[in-house]
Each structure stands twice: as C-alpha cells, then as structure tokens.
Amino acid sequence: MAKILIVSHYTPSLINFRGELIKSLANRGHEIIVSGPERGFERELGALGARFVPIPLERTGVNPLKDLLTFKEIFNLVASLKPEVVFSYAIKPVIYASIVAGLRRVPKICSLITGLGYLFGGSNVTQKLLLKSILPLYRLALKYNSVVFFQNKDDFLLFKALGLLSPYTTGIVVDGSGVDLERFYFAPPVVNPLSFLLVARLIKDKGIPEYVEAARIVKKKYPKAVFRLLGPFDSNPHAISRKTVIRWVEEGVIEYLGETKDVRPFIASSSVFVLPSMYREGVPRSALEAMAMGRPVITTDVPGCRETVIPGVNGFLIPPGDVMALSKAMEFFILNPEKISLMGIESRKIAEARFDVHKVNKVMIEAMGL
C-alpha cells in the first residue's frame, strides 16, 4: 500500500470536493496525508481516513516571498514524509508540489486541473503578466507528472495547444469532481414562490453582478419572483464587498442567505439554479449538486459550465456577461413553470449518467494505479 500526500489550496475543499476520493483511497489501505492552509478540520478529515498537516499558502496572494515560504514548507513536508504518491490540485499546489515532488524523486506525481480561473480569460495588464509568469511554471511542474486530470475537454485542449504537457505525461478528462447522488437526493422543486438560487463564493467572476442586474429587470415585470444568493465572502481581488451585498438586500432585489456547510436545504427550497460564471470553471460543483437534486440550470456557455447543460433539455446556456439573455432565460421559467419539474428531472438523469462521484473517482484511482 502507498503513502499518499494530497496538497490543496483550501482545506475545506479536501472535505467538500475530495472527500469521497480520500475515503476510497483510505478504504483501499493507503496511508493518506492531506495538507492545506486552514486549520480546524482535523476531525472531519480524520473521519475520512486522512491525517492533516498544515502548510502556509495564500490561494489568492501574489507575494513572491510568501510563495517562496509555501514552496519551502512543501519541500520540507515531502522530505520528511517521503510519500510514494503526491497528488495536488489548484494552481499553486499543482505547481509547487509537482516541482518539489520531482526534485525529491517521488515515484508517482499526479495533478488535477480544477479550472483555469480568471487568469486564463483575463484582459487587464496584471492578469496578462501573471499568466505570462505562470505558463513556464506550469510547463516545468507538469513535466514531472505521470498523469494530469482535467475536468473538461476545453482545458485539456488548451494545455496541449500551449505545450504545457510533456510527451511523457498522460492527460485524462474526467467529469468534474462528481457529486454524491445519495447525499444530494432528488427533491421536487418548490415553485411557490418561484425562486432562483445562485450558490458561489462572492466574487464578480461568478457573474453575481449580472445576476443582480437581471433580477432587477425580471422583478419589474414579475415582482413576486424571488432571487436568492448563497455563499461566503472571499479574499479574491475581484471579491464583492459586504457593503455591496447589504445594498442589494436593502434595495429588495435579492435575498442573501449567508454561507453554509450544507447547501441541500437551500437547493431543496428553490425552483431554478443559476450560475452566470464569467470565467473558466472546471465543472462547477454547485451546478452538479443542483442537478442531482433535480433543478434546471441556467449557466454560461464557457468552459466547464457548458458541461452541465443540454440546452432546452435541462436548462439554458447564455453568453457570459449577457444580462438580457439571463433575464430572458429566467422569464422563460416564470412563464412556463411546468418546465421546471420536467427539466429538473432531466438534470437528475444527466447527473446520474455522467457525474456520479464514485464513477469519477474510479477513473482517477485506476489511472493513478492505486
């Protein structure tokens, strides 16, 4: 059995997104050590079969001295643990952990690209400079990997086109992080009141300002329609301030539900799920959870998001940033409420066919030879 080190950028994601993978690996007899910057999750991770070791890491920071400290700490961690396998996900862990593992001659190095975020679609000077610096680091890091997993075909093709994958690295596309179809059970949509729900970290790139503007348009014609927003505030450079959200709530355009460890009750009390994301997602887990619970999805025609919708079958794809198209898609469900249940059933079918977390993890575990 192997000693496996899993390096993350955000400790809660080890539970929410990699929990079933960790559990499956532990059940196979492997020793699992997981690492991330946030403390306080040792009990939950222990229940999954993993031991937690903290590392200093700022997932949204660009301070080179702090990143150098992160690199040093990962180097010391790998040197002390001597794992047979290093698996990492998200930009900084993939780059730093892969390079460290390569230098330390770890026998098996694997990475998961969980979406390319705002850097790969950014147009401002800062984003372009950051991307220019990151590409050679990705190229260096991924050459040490035996397997690199991608959550959508668009990201895989882009990495190949940019020459970021070496000829000796296998690239495999999996269906996102998957979703636990038992935990996220089918629940008939609540249509009285007819409500729209957006679940996301509160950053502009998730399309939250567009969601609010579309809600303003729709509520002028249909004042009883309800628009809800659920998710935590964030440290991202494009974060939405608490003051802005309070202003939206006082205006009466949205209901802010705060943040939660369990989104299921909020999805269960909704009619339609909305995610007007502006950037390259892997495959948005929030959309998969809504689909599993039987909700139609309105999202954008961008990499990752487009994986979740068959247009006209279980929802609609709209151009990113197109507020009018978003408002029209919302209005469709107000005018055709019977479609909510029908399209929600189709969402559940798609989730069962493609996004079962156990199917996704089986592909990854077999590809890693574990």
VOGU-3710 file (C-alpha; in Angstrom, 3 decimals, decimal comma):
1> makilivshy> 0,000/0,000/0,000  1,175/3,533/-0,754  1,753/6,624/1,343  -0,149/9,388/-0,484  0,230/13,124/0,090  -2,644/15,291/-1,171  -1,880/19,023/-1,340  -4,737/21,540/-1,546  -5,124/25,311/-1,739  -8,123/25,421/0,604
11> tpslinfrge> -8,546/22,903/3,410  -12,387/22,720/3,348  -12,169/21,611/-0,298  -10,483/18,412/0,871  -13,762/17,539/2,587  -16,283/19,050/0,164  -14,646/18,157/-3,170  -12,095/15,387/-2,461  -13,801/13,704/0,499  -15,086/10,658/-1,365
21> likslanrgh> -11,742/10,239/-3,150  -9,869/10,338/0,173  -12,317/7,842/1,676  -11,957/5,476/-1,292  -8,160/5,590/-1,149  -8,146/5,045/2,614  -10,537/2,105/2,284  -8,056/0,515/-0,115  -5,481/0,522/2,676  -3,392/3,508/1,588
31> eiivsgperg> -1,940/5,919/4,135  -3,365/9,367/3,381  -1,804/12,645/4,483  -3,571/15,814/3,384  -2,324/19,367/3,540  -3,857/22,824/3,234  -3,610/26,263/4,826  -6,715/26,373/7,050  -6,742/24,581/10,410  -9,727/23,305/12,358
41> ferelgalga> -10,813/20,474/10,058  -8,735/17,681/11,585  -11,742/15,786/12,969  -13,632/15,727/9,657  -10,526/14,717/7,728  -9,712/12,044/10,292  -13,185/10,590/9,812  -12,381/10,240/6,107  -9,198/8,339/6,947  -6,640/11,126/6,473
51> rfvpiplert> -4,062/12,827/8,660  -3,830/16,614/8,290  -0,618/18,646/8,135  -0,991/22,425/7,704  1,060/24,481/5,239  1,192/28,266/4,783  -0,433/29,124/1,451  -2,316/32,177/0,167  -4,511/30,946/-2,643  -5,220/34,438/-3,991
61> gvnplkdllt> -1,998/36,170/-2,990  0,776/37,255/-5,393  3,527/37,975/-2,854  6,641/36,106/-4,102  8,202/35,957/-0,622  5,109/34,266/0,817  5,020/31,877/-2,143  8,683/31,065/-1,553  7,773/30,173/2,043  4,999/27,919/0,726
71> fkeifnlvas> 7,472/26,196/-1,596  9,938/25,697/1,273  7,280/24,245/3,574  6,056/21,807/0,907  9,672/20,814/0,262  10,202/20,104/3,974  6,902/18,226/4,151  7,753/15,942/1,235  11,286/15,433/2,564  10,007/14,363/5,982
81> lkpevvfsya> 7,066/12,229/4,863  8,768/10,530/1,883  5,455/9,739/0,131  5,225/7,312/-2,781  2,498/9,442/-4,381  1,933/13,205/-4,462  -1,456/14,386/-5,735  -2,312/18,088/-5,894  -4,974/20,375/-7,288  -5,461/24,126/-7,942
91> ikpviyasiv> -2,750/26,381/-9,399  -0,296/26,885/-6,527  -0,377/23,331/-5,122  -0,043/21,819/-8,613  2,964/23,984/-9,462  4,800/23,897/-6,138  4,005/20,343/-5,064  4,803/18,894/-8,506  8,173/20,666/-8,687  9,056/19,661/-5,122
101> aglrrvpkic> 7,982/16,056/-5,722  10,019/15,981/-8,928  13,114/17,308/-7,187  12,637/14,810/-4,345  12,178/11,982/-6,881  8,748/10,951/-5,628  7,846/7,806/-7,626  4,389/8,949/-8,726  3,207/12,537/-9,222  -0,354/13,343/-10,331
111> slitglgylf> -2,303/16,584/-10,611  -5,878/17,713/-11,110  -6,613/20,914/-13,035  -9,808/22,184/-11,416  -10,468/25,010/-13,855  -8,297/27,840/-15,102  -9,975/30,723/-13,296  -9,784/34,362/-14,172  -6,109/34,408/-15,258  -6,648/32,483/-18,483
121> ggsnvtqkll> -9,526/34,702/-19,551  -8,274/37,973/-18,155  -7,669/41,033/-20,281  -6,101/43,525/-17,884  -2,355/44,076/-17,615  -1,977/42,392/-14,221  -3,742/39,240/-15,368  -1,660/39,055/-18,553  1,594/39,480/-16,616  0,592/36,827/-14,089
131> lksilplyrl> -0,379/34,416/-16,850  2,932/35,020/-18,614  4,794/34,084/-15,447  2,612/31,077/-14,641  2,821/29,284/-18,005  6,522/28,347/-17,745  5,951/27,246/-14,142  3,090/25,014/-15,255  5,290/23,600/-18,029  8,086/22,839/-15,552
141> alkynsvvff> 5,756/21,366/-12,921  3,707/19,153/-15,210  6,741/17,534/-16,824  7,203/15,653/-13,539  3,624/14,321/-13,620  2,768/10,862/-14,862  -0,941/11,758/-15,049  -2,724/15,109/-15,218  -6,509/15,104/-14,850  -8,688/17,796/-16,411
151> qnkddfllfk> -12,308/18,469/-15,516  -13,337/19,485/-19,006  -12,111/18,945/-22,557  -11,568/22,673/-23,228  -8,877/22,934/-20,544  -7,171/19,772/-21,760  -7,031/21,038/-25,343  -5,751/24,440/-24,212  -2,920/22,900/-22,177  -1,955/20,769/-25,169
161> algllspytt> -2,043/23,776/-27,516  0,158/25,781/-25,137  2,643/22,924/-24,889  2,189/22,560/-21,138  2,015/18,758/-21,213  5,160/16,772/-21,921  5,028/13,766/-24,288  5,557/11,544/-21,238  2,549/12,864/-19,333  -0,895/11,323/-19,762
171> givvdgsgvd> -3,788/13,792/-19,863  -7,189/12,439/-18,857  -10,530/14,279/-18,893  -12,898/13,383/-16,055  -16,418/14,625/-15,386  -15,620/17,294/-12,833  -15,334/16,398/-9,157  -18,522/14,353/-9,390  -21,399/14,509/-6,945  -22,672/12,113/-4,275
181> lerfyfappv> -26,048/11,119/-5,681  -27,230/9,669/-2,375  -26,352/12,708/-0,292  -27,719/15,059/-2,946  -31,059/13,354/-3,313  -33,794/14,266/-5,782  -36,213/16,789/-4,260  -39,250/18,096/-6,192  -38,803/21,809/-6,972  -40,650/24,377/-4,890
191> vnplsfllva> -42,435/26,719/-7,279  -44,496/28,770/-4,860  -42,858/31,149/-4,589  -40,918/30,685/-7,806  -37,319/31,313/-6,813  -33,894/31,435/-8,415  -30,788/30,420/-6,469  -27,138/31,266/-7,083  -24,564/29,448/-4,940  -20,992/30,703/-5,184
201> rlikdkgipe> -18,135/32,452/-3,467  -18,947/36,147/-3,582  -16,649/37,223/-6,401  -17,544/39,180/-9,520  -16,217/36,475/-11,853  -19,059/34,182/-10,763  -21,461/36,535/-12,557  -23,091/37,783/-9,375  -23,435/41,445/-10,517  -25,075/40,201/-13,734
211> yveaarivkk> -27,412/38,005/-11,681  -28,461/41,002/-9,609  -28,997/43,207/-12,655  -31,060/40,500/-14,378  -33,100/40,145/-11,182  -33,852/43,888/-11,287  -35,132/43,534/-14,847  -37,289/40,494/-14,094  -38,739/41,859/-10,851  -40,072/44,934/-12,675
221> kypkavfrll> -42,396/42,617/-14,620  -42,799/39,855/-12,050  -42,415/41,376/-8,564  -43,241/38,096/-6,815  -40,210/36,310/-8,292  -37,565/35,600/-5,648  -33,802/35,797/-6,220  -31,523/34,237/-3,625  -27,761/34,339/-3,182  -25,851/31,852/-1,027
231> gpfdsnphai> -22,119/31,815/-0,427  -19,180/33,135/1,597  -17,346/36,406/1,206  -13,880/35,938/-0,274  -10,354/37,375/-0,331  -10,121/37,237/-4,128  -9,049/40,509/-5,843  -12,470/40,510/-7,533  -14,396/39,923/-4,314  -17,778/41,562/-3,736
241> srktvirwve> -17,904/43,630/-0,565  -20,303/43,074/2,297  -21,461/46,672/1,847  -22,495/45,966/-1,758  -24,496/42,874/-0,771  -26,261/44,792/2,011  -27,204/47,457/-0,513  -28,720/44,844/-2,842  -30,711/43,341/0,013  -31,989/46,741/1,189
251> egvieylget> -32,987/47,503/-2,391  -35,158/44,384/-2,292  -33,647/42,816/-5,398  -32,119/39,734/-3,729  -32,210/37,721/-0,531  -28,728/36,973/0,838  -28,692/33,639/2,665  -25,183/33,865/4,115  -22,872/30,855/3,968  -23,467/27,265/4,981
261> kdvrpfiass> -21,801/23,882/5,306  -24,883/22,196/3,866  -26,464/23,631/0,716  -29,109/20,921/0,416  -31,951/22,659/2,277  -31,430/25,774/0,175  -31,457/23,858/-3,103  -34,499/21,890/-1,937  -36,468/25,106/-1,352  -35,524/26,578/-4,753
271> svfvlpsmyr> -37,037/26,372/-8,228  -34,163/27,049/-10,654  -30,382/27,130/-10,195  -28,393/29,964/-11,783  -24,627/30,328/-12,258  -23,700/33,101/-14,736  -19,961/32,491/-14,296  -17,624/34,650/-16,360  -14,516/32,503/-16,182  -13,210/29,036/-16,922
281> egvprsalea> -14,616/26,655/-14,337  -13,528/23,028/-14,051  -17,068/21,757/-13,806  -18,887/23,825/-11,152  -19,725/21,577/-8,227  -22,609/23,835/-7,191  -24,318/23,163/-10,521  -23,793/19,401/-10,157  -25,345/19,446/-6,706  -28,354/21,370/-8,028
291> mamgrpvitt> -28,696/18,942/-10,936  -28,542/15,938/-8,626  -31,371/17,447/-6,587  -33,464/17,953/-9,714  -33,082/21,607/-10,614  -32,958/23,151/-14,080  -29,733/25,091/-14,630  -29,133/28,469/-16,248  -25,415/28,984/-16,778  -22,946/30,465/-19,233
301> dvpgcretvi> -21,505/28,985/-22,383  -17,935/28,910/-21,054  -15,548/26,005/-20,400  -16,724/23,868/-17,513  -20,149/25,440/-17,154  -21,272/24,241/-20,573  -20,650/20,664/-19,439  -23,676/20,829/-17,144  -26,421/21,816/-19,588  -28,015/20,333/-22,669
311> pgvngflipp> -29,764/23,477/-23,966  -33,528/23,184/-23,881  -33,348/19,820/-22,112  -32,251/20,590/-18,553  -31,705/24,333/-18,802  -30,120/27,078/-20,871  -26,653/28,306/-21,795  -26,259/32,057/-22,183  -23,332/34,202/-23,360  -21,145/35,334/-20,438
321> gdvmalskam> -21,968/38,850/-19,309  -25,245/38,986/-21,250  -27,730/40,329/-18,700  -30,638/40,418/-21,153  -30,123/36,782/-22,164  -30,004/35,842/-18,488  -33,217/37,725/-17,726  -34,950/36,091/-20,719  -33,916/32,614/-19,528  -35,310/33,391/-16,083
331> effilnpeki> -38,507/34,741/-17,576  -38,943/31,502/-19,523  -39,413/29,586/-16,275  -41,782/32,199/-14,876  -43,949/31,907/-17,993  -43,580/28,110/-18,195  -43,472/26,863/-14,589  -44,382/23,330/-15,675  -40,956/23,123/-17,362  -39,174/23,455/-14,020
341> slmgiesrki> -40,061/19,950/-12,875  -39,555/18,399/-16,331  -36,140/19,969/-16,855  -35,191/19,195/-13,260  -35,835/15,504/-13,867  -33,535/15,700/-16,902  -30,843/17,333/-14,749  -31,023/14,399/-12,342  -30,721/11,940/-15,230  -27,613/13,711/-16,543
351> aearfdvhkv> -26,083/13,739/-13,062  -26,695/10,007/-12,729  -25,309/9,217/-16,181  -22,166/11,398/-16,115  -21,365/12,909/-12,756  -21,650/10,153/-10,136  -18,688/10,829/-7,829  -17,947/7,125/-7,490  -17,603/6,749/-11,268  -15,328/9,790/-11,469
361> nkvmieamgl> -13,125/8,573/-8,608  -12,888/5,074/-10,077  -11,413/6,513/-13,275  -8,891/8,594/-11,318  -7,831/5,819/-8,933  -7,324/3,352/-11,783  -5,351/5,915/-13,824  -3,068/6,548/-10,831  -2,552/2,810/-10,367  -3,867/2,870/-6,821
//
